[in-house]
Amino acid sequence: MSRIPAIDIEQLKTRIDLLALVQSRGITLKKRGSQYVACCPFHAEKTPSFTITPAKRLWHCLGCNAGGDAIRFIELFDKLSFRAACESLHTMQGSVVPATPLTSDPPAEVSLTPAKRVKLLTRIAAFYHRRFLDTPEGLRYLTQERGIHDVALLKTFQVGHADGSLLDALPQDEQAVAELKALGVLTARGRELFDGCVVFPLWSEAGAIVNLYGRRITDGAVNHLYLPGPKQGLWNWQAAKRSKTILLTESVIDALTALDAGVADAIPCYGAHGLTDEHLALFAQHGVKNIALCFDADAAGENGAVSVAARLAEKNITVAHVVLPAGEDINSALNRGNLDEARRAFKAAVGNVFTPLAASPLTAVPTDTLTPTAQGFKVAFAQRTYEVKGIAREATQLKATLKASGERAHGFELTTLDLYSGRSRDAYAKSCAALFNETDSVIKGDLNRLLEHLEAWQPDTSTTAAVPAPSAEELASAERFLANPDLCDEILADLATLGVAGEHSNKLLCYLAAVSRKLDDPLSLLIQSRSAAGKSTLQNAVLTLVPDEDLVHYTRLTSQALYYQAENSLMHKVLALEEAAGLGEAAYSLRALQSSKKISVATTTKDPVTGKMKTDSYTVQGPVAVLLTTTQAALDEETASRFLTLSIDESTAMTETILKAQRVRDTLDGYLAELDQAAVIAKHHAAQRLLETLVVINPYAEQLSFPAHSLRARRDHKKYLMLIKAVTYLHQRQRPIQTGTRGAQTFRYIQVTKDDIRRANGLAASVLGASLDELTAPARTLLRLIHALVAAHCEAHHVAPAQYVFTRRDIRAATGWSDWQVRTHAKELEDLEYLRARMGAWGKEYSYELAWSGREDERFGLSLT
């Protein structure tokens, strides 16, 4: 039988209309761009993968890898030999399938050099990646529909989104359009090939983008798109460089899913029969020994896996199969049911498939060994070492200083950057890529792993946060202290040992306020006096007796400082501030914390992923006991009303007592007292740690009385009741502990005694009585001194008080107060009509007469039961 001449065969292919031929066999075709698609007649499938390219008169099925021209189609469909197929087509000419010429001459082709092609693809990939970051559709498809959780992976592999805006972004330049048509990004009709797709760049091993793969977001006739021409380029080729064992998947989405699940060394084919010579060359170059195949669990995937396995075996590569549930691919299998469980099972299956080959197992994200340092940690990836320090977290920022170095690196790269900023990571990756002679994508992979470690990293607080265990001697001393019936006297003696002379009531009140931090409604204390009176000495002495873990001590607070504390960092703590002037604009947040037992703030920040503004909220929990000192004559009423205000004794007698104590400190007895201070402090730390959290019940509460003529009494009365509770709480080791229940709740409590009330009344009489006075404590003191001055003068000169006029100089001479103090408090007395100004203006001497009889107003007294 003679052979059919080649020229006759070519003429036959040219004259046959392939579209009409396929349709004549009952196959329904749908137009898709410049191609036509249908379900393959040669294998069962639901998604069309049979594609006809009329301009080339060729057909191909992505599912079963069958393909060819019209003759090959008749061979397979009619089950004929090659000669019989040619004869059949020859018979058909002019009847069923008329010969048809090309509809138009092909356009003149634009020649692209390899360098020009790479340059264009790099720019197109960058454009699509920007559109992916700026529009939500691509991210929503991959994260919500395909279950990709690690958004950083999408940035590392420069995933893009073709949303149809490429044509609008192109310059009005026929040459640019012609080049993109030659590249295949635009079709012959000028349409965007990847419109409606997420786009994945494919790289050469040199790190150049040489191809693009598009996965259509909305399933249609053709879901998988590549640039025209032979398939080239690789995705995640770095895996072969770092590992001898590779997971080979059927598609890019499957490989991306594997990476997201923790299997780092996954490389995709391009369909069930899409293993290219470029893949084989990559495996050979880097010595890949083992490949785990995980293709779709359908007929096409199984047939493709067999074909691919055979080709790999020819290259002496050991092949094993990871089996998926019937009908599933990697992406669908890992996003069903319990996601965490599915991913753990998949990683285990992949990791165990080469169990006998223990020398080179397929691993999930490599187990990195972190070496802690003083300020962070070190970690090594292959020959690349990164030292991380200065780690600082905020809502949308994770800043750290990174030092990259290695055995093969020339020098090092040191930079402080925000790891949540893609731009910062990209810039650092480029610098490190040059340092290590690696591709940007390898370094970006390092930075992604570093980011995971940084997000999980916690500073070692074991040495600072641990509460030191008291010695047996300290514990016994604390137990004796808490059981002492004269416990308050021992507190006074201990504070005297610490150098605080006199001020018995003030010392007890400060100590009770500090202890009340453990209650649900703690006391807050304001110590008010002139400069050098000793208010800081008193406060600091009491603070030394508070355990370090329960004390927060600041010199100054900025306006927003309290809002950004750790949520529980102030709960049941003592918050001490050196001077009320350092409170500044933070006074509002401090008042809210005292009243509401918590503060919260809402602030707007930019979402690092979407770039949109969002609202973040921060909450700081109380309660907190606040200790504050001030030299101001008066604080604003809103702040002052939340404190118990103490006044330091500024009398001459008190000054003499303090001076005497200072002199004793220089004697042997004073030195021995200083040696006792450490034991005193340790005793109180241990004792305060021993105080249990208990409920304090006051059975006498309804029998108590409190003056109600002032609106401020509504707050002061609560302070009075809390003071009684604080006294009882401090004496808890001397009170029987009882148990109460309400429903399913059980609580332990102690009860207030009459002695506790008597002791609290003695302390409250002075401090709360003063708060009911319309005068501040210094002004009241000055008024009494002026009254004594006037009384002495009138008695000596036998005149009425109204006839005696005195000046500020007279007041200074009689009291020893400074001019600033006299000016300040005399003005308060004048405003409240306790003094009358006889004379005084700019350039004139101020003269006063006393308008107070010396009788204390009963309204400002405190009568307690």
C-alpha positions in Angstrom: 0.0 0.0 0.0 1.6 3.3 -1.1 2.1 6.1 1.4 0.0 9.3 1.2 2.2 12.1 0.0 3.0 14.7 2.7 1.8 17.5 0.6 -1.6 15.9 0.3 -1.8 15.5 4.0 -0.9 19.2 4.6 -3.5 20.3 2.0 -6.1 18.1 3.7 -5.4 19.7 7.1 -5.6 23.2 5.6 -8.9 22.7 3.8 -10.8 21.0 6.6 -12.8 23.3 9.0 -11.9 21.7 12.3 -14.8 23.5 14.1 -17.4 22.1 11.7 -15.8 18.7 11.9 -16.1 18.5 15.7 -19.6 19.9 15.6 -20.6 17.2 13.0 -19.9 14.6 15.7 -22.5 16.1 18.0 -20.1 18.0 20.2 -21.4 21.4 21.4 -18.7 24.1 21.4 -18.6 27.4 23.3 -16.5 30.3 22.2 -13.9 31.5 24.8 -11.8 34.4 23.5 -10.0 33.2 20.4 -10.7 29.5 21.2 -13.6 27.1 21.5 -14.2 24.7 24.4 -16.2 21.6 25.2 -16.3 18.6 27.5 -13.7 16.1 26.2 -15.3 13.3 24.1 -12.4 11.0 25.1 -12.7 10.9 28.9 -15.5 11.7 31.4 -15.3 15.2 32.8 -17.6 17.9 34.3 -15.5 20.9 33.6 -14.7 21.6 29.9 -11.0 21.1 29.1 -11.3 20.2 25.4 -10.0 23.2 23.5 -9.9 24.1 19.8 -7.7 26.8 18.4 -9.2 27.6 14.9 -6.3 29.8 13.8 -3.8 26.9 14.2 -6.4 24.2 13.3 -5.4 22.3 16.4 -7.2 20.8 19.4 -6.0 19.7 22.9 -7.5 18.3 26.1 -5.9 19.5 29.3 -7.5 16.6 31.2 -6.4 13.6 29.3 -3.5 15.3 27.4 -4.9 14.1 24.0 -4.5 16.5 21.1 -3.6 17.1 17.5 -5.2 18.1 14.2 -8.3 17.1 12.3 -6.8 13.7 11.2 -5.9 12.8 14.8 -9.4 13.7 15.9 -11.0 11.4 13.4 -8.5 8.6 14.3 -9.6 8.7 18.0 -13.3 9.6 17.6 -14.1 7.1 14.7 -11.5 4.6 15.9 -9.8 4.6 12.5 -6.3 4.1 11.3 -4.3 7.1 10.0 -4.9 6.2 6.3 -8.6 5.5 6.9 -8.9 8.8 8.7 -7.4 10.7 5.8 -9.6 8.9 3.3 -12.6 9.7 5.4 -11.7 13.4 5.6 -11.0 13.4 1.8 -14.6 12.1 1.2 -16.0 14.8 3.5 -14.5 17.7 1.7 -17.1 19.8 -0.1 -20.0 18.0 1.6 -20.3 17.7 5.4 -17.2 19.8 6.0 -16.7 22.4 3.3 -13.2 23.7 2.8 -12.8 27.2 4.3 -10.0 29.6 3.8 -8.6 31.8 6.7 -11.0 34.7 7.4 -8.2 37.2 7.2 -4.6 37.5 6.8 -2.7 37.2 10.1 -1.4 40.4 11.4 2.3 41.2 11.1 4.1 39.7 14.0 6.2 41.8 16.4 9.5 40.1 17.3 10.3 40.0 21.0 13.8 39.3 22.3 14.1 37.1 25.4 15.2 40.1 27.4 12.3 42.2 26.1 9.9 39.4 27.0 11.2 39.2 30.6 11.0 43.0 31.0 7.4 43.1 29.8 6.3 40.1 31.9 7.9 41.7 35.0 6.0 44.9 34.4 2.7 43.1 33.8 3.2 40.9 36.9 3.9 44.0 39.0 0.8 45.7 37.6 -1.4 42.6 38.4 0.1 42.4 41.9 -0.7 46.0 42.6 -4.3 45.4 41.5 -4.4 42.3 43.8 -3.4 44.5 46.8 -5.7 47.4 45.8 -8.9 45.4 45.0 -10.7 42.8 47.2 -11.9 40.3 44.7 -8.6 38.3 44.3 -7.9 38.2 48.0 -11.5 37.2 48.8 -11.3 34.4 46.2 -8.1 32.9 47.6 -8.8 33.4 51.3 -12.5 32.7 51.5 -13.3 30.4 48.5 -10.0 28.6 48.4 -9.1 28.7 52.1 -5.6 30.2 51.9 -5.0 31.6 55.4 -1.4 32.9 55.2 -1.8 36.2 53.3 2.0 36.7 53.5 2.4 33.9 51.0 0.4 35.8 48.4 2.8 38.7 48.7 5.9 36.5 48.6 4.8 34.9 45.3 3.5 38.2 43.9 0.0 36.9 43.2 -1.9 39.2 41.0 -5.4 40.0 39.9 -6.5 40.8 36.4 -9.6 43.0 36.9 -9.8 44.3 33.3 -8.0 47.5 34.0 -4.9 46.7 32.0 -6.2 48.2 28.8 -7.1 51.4 30.6 -3.6 51.6 32.1 -1.8 51.1 28.7 -0.5 54.1 26.9 -2.2 55.0 23.6 0.7 53.4 21.7 0.2 50.9 18.9 3.6 49.5 19.5 2.9 48.7 23.2 -0.4 47.0 22.2 1.4 45.0 19.5 4.1 43.9 21.9 1.5 42.7 24.4 -0.3 40.9 21.7 2.9 39.2 20.6 3.5 38.3 24.3 0.0 36.9 24.4 -1.2 39.1 27.3 -3.6 40.6 24.8 -5.5 38.4 22.3 -5.5 39.0 18.6 -8.7 40.9 19.1 -7.1 43.2 21.7 -8.8 41.6 24.7 -7.1 40.9 28.0 -6.2 37.2 28.2 -6.3 36.9 32.0 -9.4 39.1 32.6 -11.2 37.7 35.6 -8.3 35.6 36.9 -5.9 35.5 39.8 -2.5 35.5 38.2 0.6 33.7 39.3 4.0 34.6 37.9 6.2 31.7 36.8 10.0 32.1 37.1 13.1 30.8 35.6 15.7 29.4 38.0 17.6 32.6 37.4 14.8 34.5 39.1 13.3 36.1 35.9 9.5 36.0 35.2 9.1 34.0 32.0 5.4 33.1 32.0 2.1 33.7 33.7 -0.6 31.3 34.9 -4.2 32.5 35.4 -6.9 30.8 37.4 -10.4 32.2 36.6 -12.2 33.4 39.8 -15.6 32.5 38.4 -15.6 29.0 36.9 -16.4 29.0 33.2 -15.5 27.0 30.1 -11.8 27.6 30.5 -10.5 28.1 34.1 -6.7 27.6 33.6 -4.9 30.0 31.3 -1.2 30.3 30.2 0.5 32.5 27.8 0.5 31.1 24.2 3.4 28.8 23.3 5.2 26.0 25.2 4.7 26.0 28.9 7.8 27.3 30.6 8.7 28.7 34.0 8.5 27.2 37.5 6.7 28.1 40.7 8.4 27.7 44.1 11.5 26.3 42.4 13.5 27.2 45.5 12.1 24.1 47.2 14.3 21.9 45.0 17.3 24.0 46.0 16.8 23.5 49.7 15.4 19.9 49.9 16.1 16.6 48.3 12.5 15.6 48.8 9.6 17.4 46.9 5.8 17.3 46.9 4.7 17.5 43.3 1.1 18.8 42.8 -1.2 18.9 39.8 -1.9 22.7 40.0 -0.5 26.0 41.4 -3.5 26.4 43.7 -2.8 22.9 45.2 0.9 23.8 45.8 -0.1 27.1 47.4 -2.6 25.2 49.6 0.2 22.8 50.7 2.5 25.7 51.6 -0.3 27.3 53.6 -0.8 24.0 55.4 2.8 23.9 56.4 4.4 21.8 53.6 7.0 24.2 52.3 8.6 22.1 49.6 5.7 21.9 47.2 6.1 22.5 43.4 3.2 22.3 40.9 2.9 20.7 37.5 0.7 22.4 35.0 -2.1 19.9 34.8 -2.2 16.2 35.1 0.2 15.8 32.2 2.0 19.1 32.8 5.4 17.9 33.9 7.9 19.8 31.7 11.5 19.3 30.8 12.2 22.3 32.9 10.9 20.5 36.0 13.2 17.5 35.2 16.2 19.7 34.6 15.6 21.5 38.0 15.4 18.2 39.9 18.5 16.9 38.2 20.5 20.1 38.8 19.8 20.1 42.6 19.9 16.4 43.2 16.3 15.8 44.1 16.0 12.1 45.2 12.4 11.6 46.3 9.1 13.0 44.9 5.7 12.6 46.6 3.0 12.8 43.9 -0.3 14.2 45.0 -2.6 14.6 42.0 -6.4 15.0 41.9 -8.3 11.8 42.9 -10.1 11.5 39.6 -9.5 9.5 36.4 -7.4 12.3 34.7 -5.4 12.8 37.9 -4.7 9.1 38.3 -3.7 8.7 34.7 -1.5 11.8 34.8 0.2 10.6 38.0 1.1 7.3 36.4 2.5 9.1 33.3 4.5 11.6 35.5 5.8 8.8 37.8 7.1 6.9 34.8 9.0 10.0 33.5 10.5 10.6 37.0 11.5 7.0 37.4 13.5 7.3 34.1 15.5 10.0 35.9 16.2 7.7 38.9 13.9 9.6 41.2 12.0 7.6 43.8 8.3 8.3 43.6 5.6 7.8 46.2 1.9 8.6 46.0 -0.1 10.6 48.6 -3.7 9.4 48.2 -6.6 11.8 48.5 -10.3 11.0 49.1 -12.2 10.1 45.9 -13.0 13.2 43.8 -10.9 15.6 45.8 -7.9 17.7 45.0 -5.5 19.1 47.7 -7.3 22.3 48.0 -10.8 20.8 48.5 -9.5 18.1 50.8 -7.8 20.5 53.1 -10.8 22.8 53.4 -13.4 20.4 54.5 -14.6 19.6 58.0 -12.2 20.4 60.8 -9.5 22.5 59.0 -6.8 22.1 61.6 -7.4 18.3 61.7 -7.4 18.0 57.9 -4.1 19.9 57.6 -2.4 17.9 60.4 -3.5 14.7 58.7 -2.2 15.9 55.3 1.2 17.0 56.8 1.5 13.6 58.5 0.6 11.7 55.3 3.1 13.7 53.3 5.8 13.4 56.0 5.3 9.6 56.3 5.3 8.7 52.6 9.1 8.5 52.6 9.5 7.2 56.2 12.0 4.5 55.2 14.2 7.2 53.7 15.0 8.9 57.1 18.0 10.7 55.7 15.8 13.1 53.6 12.2 13.2 54.8 9.7 15.6 53.3 9.2 18.2 56.0 6.7 20.8 56.8 8.1 24.3 57.3 11.6 23.4 58.5 12.0 23.2 62.3 14.0 26.3 63.1 16.2 26.4 66.1 16.0 29.8 67.9 18.9 30.8 70.1 17.7 33.3 72.7 19.8 36.5 73.1 19.6 39.3 75.7 17.2 41.3 73.5 15.7 38.8 71.1 17.0 35.7 69.3 19.1 34.3 66.5 17.9 31.8 63.8 19.6 30.2 60.8 18.1 29.2 57.5 20.6 27.1 55.5 23.8 29.3 55.4 21.9 32.5 56.3 21.8 33.7 59.9 19.4 36.4 61.2 19.8 38.1 64.6 16.7 39.8 65.8 16.5 42.4 68.6 14.7 45.5 69.7 11.3 43.8 69.1 8.4 46.2 69.6 4.7 45.3 69.0 1.8 47.7 68.3 -1.6 47.1 66.9 -0.5 47.3 63.2 3.2 47.3 63.5 5.9 44.8 64.5 9.2 46.6 64.5 12.6 44.9 65.0 16.2 45.3 64.2 17.5 42.5 61.9 21.1 41.7 61.3 21.7 39.3 58.4 25.0 37.5 58.1 26.4 34.1 57.0 29.5 32.1 56.2 29.3 32.8 52.5 28.1 36.4 52.9 30.5 39.3 52.4 29.8 41.5 55.5 26.3 41.9 57.0 23.0 43.8 56.5 21.7 45.6 59.5 18.3 47.4 59.4 15.4 48.3 61.6 12.1 47.7 59.9 8.4 47.1 60.3 7.8 43.4 59.5 4.1 44.1 58.9 5.1 46.5 56.1 5.4 44.7 52.7 7.4 47.6 51.3 9.9 47.4 54.2 10.2 43.6 53.7 10.7 43.9 50.0 13.5 46.5 50.4 15.3 44.4 53.0 14.9 41.3 50.9 16.6 43.0 47.9 19.5 44.0 50.1 19.9 40.5 51.6 19.5 38.9 48.2 22.6 40.7 47.1 24.4 39.9 50.3 23.7 36.1 50.1 23.7 35.9 46.3 20.1 34.5 46.5 16.9 35.4 44.7 14.5 37.9 46.3 11.8 35.1 46.7 14.2 33.0 48.8 14.9 35.9 51.2 11.2 36.7 51.3 10.6 33.2 52.4 13.1 33.7 55.2 11.3 36.9 56.3 8.0 35.1 56.3 9.4 32.4 58.6 11.0 35.1 60.7 7.6 36.9 60.9 6.0 33.7 62.3 8.7 33.4 65.0 8.4 37.1 65.9 4.6 36.9 66.3 5.0 33.9 68.6 8.0 35.3 70.5 7.6 36.4 74.1 10.3 38.1 76.2 11.8 35.9 79.0 10.1 37.4 82.0 11.0 34.5 84.3 13.7 36.4 86.1 11.7 39.6 86.6 8.1 38.5 87.1 8.8 35.7 89.6 7.8 36.6 93.1 10.7 35.8 95.5 9.8 33.2 98.1 10.2 34.6 101.6 12.7 33.0 104.0 11.4 31.0 106.9 12.4 33.9 109.2 10.6 36.5 107.1 7.5 34.3 106.9 7.4 33.9 110.7 7.9 37.6 111.2 5.1 38.4 108.8 2.8 35.9 110.6 3.5 37.5 114.0 2.9 41.0 112.5 -0.5 40.1 111.1 -1.5 38.4 114.4 -0.4 41.3 116.6 -3.4 43.0 118.3 -1.4 46.2 118.3 -0.7 45.9 114.5 -1.2 49.6 113.9 1.3 50.5 116.5 3.8 48.2 114.9 3.2 49.9 111.5 3.9 53.3 113.1 7.1 52.0 114.7 8.3 50.4 111.4 7.7 53.6 109.5 9.7 55.5 112.1 12.5 53.0 111.5 12.3 54.0 107.9 12.8 57.6 108.8 9.3 59.1 109.0 8.9 61.1 112.2 5.5 61.9 113.7 2.4 62.0 111.4 0.8 59.0 113.1 -2.6 59.4 111.5 -1.2 60.1 108.1 1.2 57.1 108.2 -1.7 54.7 109.1 -3.9 56.2 106.4 -1.2 55.8 103.7 -0.6 52.2 104.7 -4.3 51.4 104.7 -4.7 53.0 101.3 -1.8 50.8 99.9 -3.3 47.6 101.4 -6.8 48.5 100.1 -5.5 47.9 96.6 -6.6 44.2 97.1 -10.2 45.2 97.7 -12.8 45.9 95.0 -13.1 49.6 95.8 -9.7 50.8 97.0 -8.9 54.1 98.7 -6.9 56.8 96.9 -4.8 59.3 98.8 -3.6 62.9 98.1 -0.8 64.2 100.3 -0.9 68.0 100.3 1.7 70.3 101.8 4.2 73.1 101.2 7.5 72.2 99.6 10.0 70.5 102.0 7.3 69.6 104.5 8.0 65.9 104.0 5.1 64.6 101.8 7.4 62.7 99.5 9.2 61.2 102.5 5.9 59.8 103.8 4.7 58.5 100.4 8.0 56.8 99.5 8.4 55.2 102.9 5.0 53.6 102.5 5.7 52.5 99.0 8.8 50.7 100.0 6.6 48.4 102.1 4.5 47.5 99.0 5.8 44.4 97.1 7.4 45.3 93.8 4.9 43.3 91.7 2.0 45.3 93.2 3.6 48.8 92.7 3.5 51.1 89.6 5.5 54.2 90.3 5.7 57.1 87.8 7.2 60.6 87.8 4.9 61.9 85.1 2.0 60.6 82.9 1.3 61.8 79.4 -2.4 62.2 78.3 -2.8 58.8 76.7 -0.3 56.8 78.8 -2.9 54.9 80.9 -4.9 53.8 77.9 -2.1 51.7 76.3 -1.1 49.8 79.4 -1.4 46.0 79.3 -5.1 45.1 80.1 -4.4 43.8 83.6 -1.2 45.6 84.4 -2.9 48.0 86.9 -5.4 45.6 88.4 -5.2 45.6 92.2 -2.0 47.7 92.1 -0.8 50.8 93.8 -0.3 53.6 91.2 1.9 56.3 92.7 2.8 59.6 91.1 5.5 61.9 92.5 3.6 65.2 92.0 0.1 66.1 90.8 1.7 68.5 88.3 3.0 65.4 86.5 -0.5 64.2 86.0 -1.3 66.8 83.4 -3.9 65.8 80.8 -3.9 62.2 82.2 -6.2 63.4 85.0 -9.3 62.5 83.1 -8.2 59.0 82.4 -7.1 58.6 86.0 -10.5 59.8 87.3 -12.3 57.4 85.0 -10.1 54.5 86.2 -10.9 55.4 89.8 -14.7 55.7 89.3 -15.4 53.0 86.7 -12.7 50.5 87.6 -11.6 50.4 84.0 -10.9 52.7 81.0 -11.1 52.1 77.3 -10.2 54.0 74.2 -11.0 53.5 70.5 -8.5 54.6 67.9 -8.3 54.4 64.1 -5.5 52.6 62.4 -4.8 51.4 58.9 -5.3 47.7 58.2 -1.9 46.3 57.1 -3.6 43.9 54.6 -6.4 45.9 53.0 -5.0 49.4 53.6 -8.4 50.5 54.9 -9.0 52.4 58.1 -10.3 50.4 61.0 -11.1 51.0 64.6 -9.1 49.3 67.4 -10.1 49.4 71.0 -7.9 49.1 74.1 -9.2 48.4 77.7 -7.3 48.7 81.0 -8.8 47.0 84.0 -8.8 48.3 87.6 -9.4 48.7 90.4 -6.3 50.6 91.4 -5.2 52.5 94.6 -3.7 55.9 93.7 -1.2 57.8 95.8 -0.4 61.4 94.8 1.4 64.3 96.3 1.0 68.0 95.6 2.2 71.4 96.6 -0.7 73.1 94.9 -3.1 75.0 97.2 -6.0 73.2 95.6 -6.6 70.7 92.9 -9.6 70.9 90.5 -12.7 69.6 92.3 -13.3 66.7 89.9 -9.9 65.2 90.8 -9.7 66.2 94.5 -13.1 64.7 95.3 -11.9 61.2 94.4 -9.1 61.3 97.0 -8.7 61.4 100.7 -6.6 64.5 101.2 -3.9 64.5 103.9 -2.2 67.6 105.2 1.3 67.4 106.6 1.8 68.9 110.0 3.8 72.1 109.3 4.0 73.4 112.9 7.2 74.5 114.6 6.8 71.6 117.0 6.7 69.1 114.2 9.7 70.7 112.6 11.6 70.3 115.9 10.6 66.6 116.0 11.9 66.1 112.4 15.1 67.8 113.1 15.7 65.7 116.2 15.0 62.5 114.2 17.5 63.6 111.6 20.2 64.1 114.3 19.5 60.7 115.9 20.0 59.2 112.4 23.7 60.1 112.7 24.1 58.4 116.1 24.9 54.7 116.7 21.2 54.0 117.4 20.3 55.7 114.1 22.8 53.5 112.2 21.5 50.4 113.9 17.9 51.4 112.9 19.1 51.7 109.3 20.4 48.1 109.5 17.0 47.0 110.6 15.3 48.6 107.6 15.8 45.7 105.2 14.2 43.2 107.6 11.3 45.6 108.1 10.7 45.9 104.4 10.9 42.1 103.9 8.5 41.5 106.7 5.9 43.9 105.2 6.3 42.5 101.7 5.7 39.0 103.0 2.8 40.1 105.1 1.0 41.9 102.3 1.5 38.8 100.0 -0.1 36.7 102.7 -3.3 38.8 102.8 -6.0 36.8 101.1 -8.7 38.0 98.8 -11.7 38.1 101.1 -15.1 39.8 101.1 -15.5 42.3 104.0 -19.0 42.5 105.6 -20.0 45.4 107.9 -22.9 44.3 110.1 -23.0 47.7 111.7 -23.3 49.7 108.4 -26.9 50.7 108.9 -26.2 52.1 112.4 -23.5 54.5 111.1 -24.1 58.2 110.5 -22.5 60.8 108.2 -23.3 64.5 107.7 -25.4 65.0 104.5 -25.4 68.8 104.1 -22.8 68.7 101.4 -23.1 67.1 97.9 -19.6 65.9 98.2 -20.7 63.7 101.1 -22.0 61.2 98.4 -18.4 60.4 97.6 -16.9 61.0 101.0 -19.3 58.6 102.7 -18.1 55.8 100.4 -14.5 56.6 101.4 -15.5 56.4 105.1 -17.1 53.0 104.6 -14.1 51.8 102.6 -11.8 53.0 105.3 -13.6 50.8 107.8 -13.3 47.9 105.4 -9.5 48.5 104.9 -9.0 48.4 108.7 -10.8 45.1 109.0 -9.1 43.7 105.9 -5.7 44.5 107.4 -6.7 42.6 110.6 -8.0 39.6 108.7 -5.7 37.1 110.5 -7.4 38.3 113.8 -10.9 37.8 112.5 -12.8 34.5 112.0 -13.1 33.6 108.3 -16.6 32.5 107.4 -18.2 31.0 104.2 -21.3 32.1 102.5 -23.3 30.8 99.5 -25.8 32.3 97.1 -27.0 29.8 94.5 -24.0 28.1 93.0 -21.6 30.8 94.2 -19.5 30.3 97.4 -17.5 33.2 99.0 -15.3 33.6 102.0 -15.7 36.7 104.2 -14.8 38.4 107.5 -16.9 40.9 109.5 -16.2 44.4 110.7 -15.9 44.8 114.5 -16.7 47.8 116.7 -13.0 48.3 117.3 -12.5 48.5 113.6 -15.1 51.3 113.4 -13.6 53.1 116.4 -10.2 53.0 114.8 -11.5 54.2 111.4 -13.5 57.0 113.0 -10.4 58.3 114.7 -8.6 58.5 111.3 -11.7 59.8 109.4 -12.4 62.6 111.8 -9.5 64.7 110.7 -9.1 63.7 107.0 -12.8 63.6 106.0 -13.8 66.5 108.3 -11.3 68.6 106.4 -12.9 67.6 103.1 -16.2 69.1 104.3 -14.5 72.4 105.0 -15.0 75.1 102.4 -11.4 76.1 103.1 -8.3 74.1 102.1 -6.3 72.8 105.0 -3.4 75.4 104.5 -5.9 78.3 104.3 -7.7 77.1 107.5 -4.3 76.9 109.3 -3.4 80.4 108.1 -6.8 81.7 109.3 -6.2 80.4 112.8 -2.7 81.9 112.9 -4.1 85.3 111.7 -6.8 85.0 114.4 -4.1 84.5 117.0 -2.2 87.4 115.7 -5.3 89.7 115.9 -6.3 88.5 119.3 -2.8 89.1 120.8 -2.7 92.6 119.3 -6.2 93.6 120.5 -5.5 92.3 124.0 -2.2 94.2 124.2 -3.7 97.5 122.8 -7.2 97.2 124.2 -8.9 97.7 120.8 -11.7 95.9 119.0 -10.7 93.4 116.2 -12.4 95.6 113.6 -10.0 98.4 114.5 -6.8 96.4 113.8 -5.6 96.6 110.2 -2.7 94.4 109.3 -0.6 93.7 106.2 0.8 90.7 104.5 4.2 91.6 106.0 2.6 91.4 109.4 1.3 87.9 108.6 4.7 86.8 107.3 6.4 88.0 110.4 3.9 86.3 112.8 3.7 83.0 110.9 7.1 82.6 109.2 5.3 81.6 106.0 6.7 82.6 102.6 5.3 85.5 100.6 3.9 83.0 97.9 2.1 81.0 100.6 0.6 84.1 102.3 -0.4 85.6 98.9 -2.1 82.4 97.8 -4.0 81.5 100.9 -4.9 85.1 101.9 -6.6 85.4 98.5 -8.6 82.3 99.3 -9.6 83.8 102.7 -10.5 87.1 101.1 -12.6 85.4 98.4 -14.6 83.4 101.0 -15.0 86.5 103.2 -12.9 85.5 106.2 -10.7 88.6 105.5 -11.7 92.0 104.3 -9.3 94.0 102.2 -9.2 97.6 103.4 -6.8 98.8 100.8 -4.8 97.3 98.0 -4.2 97.9 94.3 -1.5 98.0 91.8 1.4 99.8 93.5 -0.3 100.0 96.9 0.2 98.1 100.1 -2.5 95.5 100.9 -4.2 95.9 104.3 -6.7 93.5 105.8 -9.1 93.3 108.8 -10.3 89.9 110.2 -13.9 89.0 109.5 -13.9 85.8 111.5 -14.8 85.4 115.1 -12.6 82.4 115.7 -15.6 80.1 116.2 -15.4 76.9 114.0 -18.5 76.4 111.8 -20.3 73.3 112.7 -21.1 72.7 109.1 -17.5 71.7 108.5 -17.2 69.3 111.4 -17.6 65.5 111.1 -19.8 63.8 113.8 -19.5 60.0 113.4 -21.2 57.3 115.4 
